[in-house]
């Protein structure tokens, strides 16, 4: 993920979004793990003309894959949503919005439209053409986009509001006002009858010393519970059997009781937790995997104990990008996650590195797994597709 700065003011100095050129690569000779199938250009490769904002080039957005894997859709900091062929990376269509689409996750809804968020509006883009079938402006800048329950789509704003939208036509259903701005990597999280999100994620971290996690009724927007969440929250909640897990800029992972929101434990790392956690079951036990600003990926038990940690690269600092802002994805016994300058496959039980593929910049995107392929975006301006058939 990029730095949590005020995108609205910076977007005014961006150049016009360019048209990406295909940069598909032949797979070449087969390798046992992580063969690069293709990489395709999705926006600017470094900040400058077309991408004037430092640390906001390429994409940190997580790709969405169509049900049969034919199409991969991803947003870019050049203000464009790209649809690519899942098999060879060739371009199918693109749609111009604004640089806000470089951080979100498109959601495939209804009869085949992808809901995406720019800085100020939400659009449903037709899966075949990219044309907008509806548009909704919640008011104010959008900071969180991606929650979907099959009928409603949920967005959070910097006006401290959580808004529910009818996924069929974009009509507003309700809005809830919390106590802080809403920044969430993958949008609000639907949890049974609730939708949950962090509140308190302003551009200036020192102004957010009392962040909360709020869970509201997903049908009505009525508050069910609110709990403290440390300094600032950009992590999207992850759901376990009886607990909700949320990372905070106070460097800690919080576990809340799903029923009532009581804080069950808080375990800290050596860097901010901007990435969203992944909950997996390993040998009958619940395990929570999350990246940290200290450059490591951690695995926690459901009781908050650190099971393992693996260093992927340098920590985040004021002078350079770093840390792990990518959220992990699981296939079989292998975890896939982006690091400061490479994409990694890790053993899900030990965290041991199985392979890495060097990229041209930080991989803040969270990977999408489809069958034997893994798709992930990168701040070097490319969307990558890897063959992972031989991974266990």
N, C-alpha and C positions, 0 to 999 in steps of 0.2 A: 504494500500500500504506500501511497505517497504521504508526505507530511500533512497533518490536519490543518491546512491553512484555509483562509476564506476564499473559496474558489470564485464566488460571484464577482468580486472586485477585480481579480486577476484575469477572469475570462474576457474582460473588455479589451485587453491588449493582445489577445490571440489573433493570429492571422486566419485567413479562410482555410477550412479543412482541405487538405490535398486528397488526391485520388491515389489509393495504394496500388503499387505495382506488384504483380505476382513474383514471389521469390521461392517457388517450390523447388525442392531438392530431390534428386533420385535417392532411393534408399541405399543403393549400392549393395555390397556384399553383406550377407546376413551376419548379425552379431548375436550372441546369446541373450543379451539383455538390453532393453532401451534403445532399439534401433530408431534413428530419426527417419520418419516416413516423409515428412515435408515440413517446411516452414514458410509462412506467407506473411508479407508485409501488411501490418494493420496500423498505419499511421506513422508519425514522425519517429525517427531513430535517436534523436537527441534534442534537447531543448534549443530553440532558435526559431527561425521562420516557420510558422505553422504551429509551433508549440513553444510559446514564449515563456512558459512558467517553469522555473528550475525544478527538477525532480518530478515533473509531470510529462514524461514522454512515453511513447508506446502505449502500453495498457497495464493496468492493475486489475482490470475487470475479469471476472470468472466466466468462461465460455459456457453456453447452453447448447445441448445437443438434442436434435429432433428425435422423436421416439424410435425411428428406424436407423438413426445414425447417419442419414444422408446429408444433413446440414449442421454446421457449427456456427453459432452466432455469438459475436463478442463486440463490445464497445471499445473505443479508443479515445485517448486524450486529444486527438485531432478533431474531436467532435462528431465522429462518424460511427455508426453501427454497421459492422460488416457481417455478411452471411457467406460462408465458404463451403465448398464441397468437402464432406468429411473424409472422403477417400484420397483425394489428391490435392486439396488446398486451393483449388481454383475458385474464383469469385463468382457468386451467384447474383448478389445485389448489395447495395449499400444505401444507407439513409443518413442524412445530415441532421444532427441535433445540436449539441454543444459539448464542451469538454467533460461535463458531468458523467457522460456515459462511459468514461474511462475507468470508473471504479465500481460500477454496479454489476449485477448479475441478471441478465435477461431471464424472464420467466415465461415459459410456453403455456398459454391459457386457452380456454374455450376451443374454438374450431381451428386453431392453428395460428394464432398471432402471438408475437413475442412482446411482452410488456417491458418497456425500458424507461429509465428515468434520466432526464437531463438535469440541469441545475434548477430549472423552475417549472417544468411540466413533465407529465407522464404520458407516454404514447403506447398504443398497441399497434405494432407493425406487422402487417400481413406476412406470413411465413413464406409465401411464394414470390412476392414482389417487393416487400419492404415498405409499401404504402401504409400510411397511418389510417387505421379504421376508427379510432377515437383518440381524443387528446383531453387531458385533465390537468388543470393548474391548481395545486392545493393552496397557493399563496405563500410567498417566501421561498427561500432556497431549500431544496430537497437534500437531506443528509443521509437518508437511509431508504433503501428500495429493495424489494425482493420477497417479502412475505406473501404467501398465497395459500389459501385453504380450499381451493377448488371452485370457489364462487366469488371470493373477495380478495382484493389485492391491497396490501398495507404499505404505507410510506410514512417516513418520519421527516420532520422539517426543522429548520433552525429557529422557527417560531415556537418551539417547544411542544409541537403537536404531533400526534399520531392520527393518521387519516385512513379510513377504510373506503375503498372504491369498488363499485360493482365491476367485476372483470368482464362482463358481457358488453357494457356500453360506456364505462368510465364515469358513471354517476356517483356522486358522493353519497355515502351511506351514514357515516358518523365521523366525528372527530373528538379526540381526547387531548386535553392540555395537561402536560406534566410540569416538572420544575426545572428542566434544563433542555438544551438543544439535543436533537436526536442525530447521532452519527453511528451507523451500524454497518459493518463491512458487508454483510449479506442481507441487510434489511431486518425488520422485526421477525421474530420466530413464532410460528403457530404451535401451540402446545395444548392439544385437546380442545377444550372450549375457550381457551385463552389465547391472546397474542401478547408476546412479551418483548420488551426492548429496553436498552439502557437509555437513560436521560441524563445529560450532563456531558457534552462532548464538544465544547466550543473550540474555536481556533486557538485560543490562548489558554493553555493547560492550567496555568496558575489560577485562573478564574473559576476553575471547576474542582472545588475541594469537597463537594458533597453530592457526588453523582448517585443515582439510584437506578434500580431495575424495577420497572412497573409492568405488571401483568393486568390486562383488562379483558373483559368479556368480548370475544371476537364478533358477536352478533350485535351488541349494544354499545360497546365502548366504555362500559361502567368499570371503574377500578375494582379489581379483585384483591390485589395486595401490592405493596411497595416495600422495597428493602434497600439498605445502603450498599453502595458499590465502589467506595473509595474515591479516587481522584477524578477519573474521566473514563467513559466507556465508548469504545469504538467496536468492540467485539460483539458479534451477534450471539445470543444465548444458544447453548447446546443442551439437548434434552437427554437425560438418562432415565432409568427405571423409576426413580422417585426423587431425582434431584435435577436442578437447572444449573448449568455451569456458565459463568461469565468471567471474562478477563478484564482487567482494569489497567489504567495507566499508573496505578500505584505499584505496578510490577506483580500483582497477585492474581491468582485464580480463586474465585468465590464459588462455593456450592450452596444452593438454596433448596429448601424443601419445596417440592412442587405444590404441595398443599399448604398454603399460608405464607410461604416466603421466608421462613426462619433461616438465618445464616447458620449452616451446619459446620462449615470450616472455611478457612482462608489460608492458602499456601502460596508463598512468594518465590519469585525467581530473581534474577539480577537485572532485569530489564522490563520495559512496559509490555503489556499483553494487548497488542492491537489485533492480532489474528483471532479468528473465531475457533473455538475448540471443536474437536471431532470426538464423539463418543462411540467406542467400538466394544464388542464383546470378545474377550480372549480367554479361552479355556474356562468358560463359565463365569468369568469375572468382568465387571464393567471397568473399562480403562478410558481415560480422558487424555487426548493428545492435543498439544497446543504449542505454537511457536512463540518465542519471546524476543524482545528487543535486544537481549544479550547475545543473540546469534545462535541460540540452541533451540532444539525441539525437545519438549518434555512430555513424559507420560506419567500421569497421576492415577492412583487407585481411587475408587469411589469414596475412600476414607481420607483422601488428601495426601497420601504418602507419595513421594517421588519414586517411581519404579525404574526409570532410566532417563538419561538426557543425552543428546547427540549434538555436537557442534557442527553447524552448517556454514559458518563464516563469521565475519566481523560483526560487532555490536553496532547498533545505530548510534550516530553521534551528530553533533551540530554541523560538522564539516562534510559528512558524506552519508549516503544511504547505507543502510545495514540492518541487521536484525532479521527476524523471520516474520513477515507480515502475511505470508501465504498460509491458508488453512489446508490441512492434510486431507487426502482422499485415500480410501482403502480398497484394494482389490486382492482377494485371497489373503495371503500372509504378508503382503507388501503395502507399505505406506508410500504415497507420493506427495512431495511437498517442495515448494520453491525456497531458495535461499538467496543470499546477497548477490551471488554471481553465478549460480548454477541451479539445475533442477536435479532433485535427489529421489532415489528409491531406497527405503529403509526397511529392515526387518521389523515387523509389527510387534514382536515379542521382546526384542532386545534393543531396538533402535540402531543396530549395526548397519553401516552403509553397505548397500548392495551394488549400487552404481550411481554415478553422477554424470550429467551432461552440462558442460560449460556453456553459458550464454553470454551475451554481450552486455548485460546489465542485470539489475535486481529482478527476481521473479516474485512480484507481489501478488500476482494472480493466483487463485486457488484452482487446482486442476479438476477437470471433468473426465471421468472414466466412462468409456462406452465399450463394452466387449473387451477386445484385446488392444484397444487404443487408449491413450491418455492425451488429452488436449490441455495446453496451458499457455497463457499469454505472458509477455515479458516487457519490461521497460526499454528493451532494445528495439522495440517496434515490430516484433514478430509474434505470430501465433505458431506454436510448435505442436506437432503431432508425433507421438512416439508409439512404436509397437512394443507391447509388454507381454506378448503371448508366452514367452519363456520364463517370465517371473512366476515364482510359486504363489 
